[in-house]
Amino acid sequence: QSTWGTCCQIRRNFHHRSAYHQFELFRVYARSILEYNCAIWCPYLDKDINIIEQVQRDFTRRLPGLQGLSYAERLNRLNTRSLEERRIVIDLVEMFKIIRGFSPISDLQMFKLSSTRTRSNGYKVTIPHSRNCIHQNHFSVRRITLWNSLPSTVVGASTTLGFRTRINNIDLSAQCTGSWKNTMNTVHIYSNVN
């Protein structure tokens, strides 16, 4: 609710600004609320994903010069990702920091590195057995398959910034599960994604 109010205030008070400036305000004041601590609370039900995505969809639909464009076209023009894709990137960055030792959390507490030497990225994580939906969508489980499929050039980055830069050049839209993505019909090519 508070994010909707923030969006309304931005539109009401800065309606005379360009789409770029309004989206920057959205990015700072509204999107930061939607993404706060999302590694912990990341939604996994379609209805929750769609409700959160709807905030950015509605805001971008009303930006000057972007009316009438599809959501995918608006995201391309604004050089950004959907909120669901951004949550995937945030999860992968957190995994990178934990596995590579850039986080105070030990990788042994969260992940079990695979001991098999197969063709992988060098930091392959064993997928634990999950019996229920809640555990399957826990941070320590939900992105392991994607992590294991990343190329070694991405996972082998020496810094978090290097990893983030490399992961931003990968199209993660196929990993999205929300029903909102059925309306997306274009391919994204990212460079310096916000």
Protein Blocks (a to p, Z undefined) as FASTA:
>chain_A
ZZmmmmmmmmmmmmmpcfklmmmmmmmmmmmmmmgoklmmocfbfklmmmmmmmmmmmmm
mpghigoiafklmmmmnopadfklmmmmmmmmmmmmmmnopafbdfklmpccdfbdcdde
hiaccddddfbfklmmgmklmmmmmmmmpcfklmmpcbfklmmmmmmmpcfklmpmbfkl
mmpcbdcddehiZZ
